[in-house]
C-alpha cells in the first residue's frame, strides 16, 4: 500500500498507474473509517484496477460552531482498514498541503444545497464542492464512490460533475447499518448509551414508513412526515429536519400530495437530521413509485 502525503507524490503515483493503462476507483473520506467506508473500498476494488483512498478532514466544510477540532481521527486504525480492503494508494495530506494559501475560489451548486443540511449548515456544500473538485483533479479517477447516508452530498456532487463535464462517474453505494439499524457514522462515538439506544428510532421510523407504503397505504407527504416526527418526539432527540423531497433535484413535494399518485418512476427521499445531546445524526430512505412504492 502506497501512502502519499503530498500532492506531488500523489500525482507521480497516479501518473505511473495511468501509463500502465490502469483504471482508478476513488473513495474520498474524512477518516475515522468504519464498515461503511470499507464497503466503498470493496466496491471500488471490484470495479477498478487501482483503488485510491483519501483521508482529509476538510476545514472548508465546517462552520464556525461545528466540531472541526473534535472530529475523531485515528490514522493507524484507518490504515489498517485500508489495508484489509486491499487499497492501493492512500492520500493523507495536511491542511497546509491542500490549502497552502487561503482559497479564493469556491464551488457553489445552487438548487440542491438550500434544503436539508444545506439550510442549517450554510457554506458547508461550498466547502465539499471545492475539496472534492480538487481531489478529482489530483486523482483523475474513472469512478468515485460515495455512501448514500449523505444523499444530499451525492446529489450535489453528481450535479457538479454534470455541470462541469468532469470525466468521472459517481457511484452511489447503499447505507451500511449496525445490527440494530443505526446508520454507521464517525460521529456515533459521541453518543452515550441511552442516546445510542434512542437513536435507533431514525431507522425504525423509516422502516415503518417503507412497510406502510409497500402495503400501498394511501399516504400524503404530510402524513409521512408526521409519522416519523411523532416517533422521534417520543425520545430526547431534537429534530433539525424531517423532509420528503423529489430526488435528486430535492424539490419539495406538496404536503397534501398523495404519494401513490406521483408519476411512475418518480423517486423521492425521506431525509432526517436529529441531535442527541451535541451529536447530530442524519439518515434517509429513498423510494421509487411503481405499482407499489418500493424502497430503493
ABEGO torsion letter per residue (X at the ends): XBBBABAAAAAAAAAAAAAAGBBBBBBBBAEGBBAAAAAAAAAAAAABABBBBBBBBBAAABBAABAAAABBBBAAAAAAAAAAAGBABBBBBBAAAABABBBABBBBBBGAAABEAAAABBGAAAAAAAAAAAAAAAAGBABBBBBAABAAAAAAAAAAAAAAGBBBBBBBBBBBBBAAGBBBBAAAAABBAAAAAAAAAAAAAAAAAAAAAAAGBBBBAAAAAAAAAAAAAABABBBABBBBBBOAAGBBBBAABBAAABBBGBBBBBBBBBBBEABBBBBBBBBBBBABBBBX
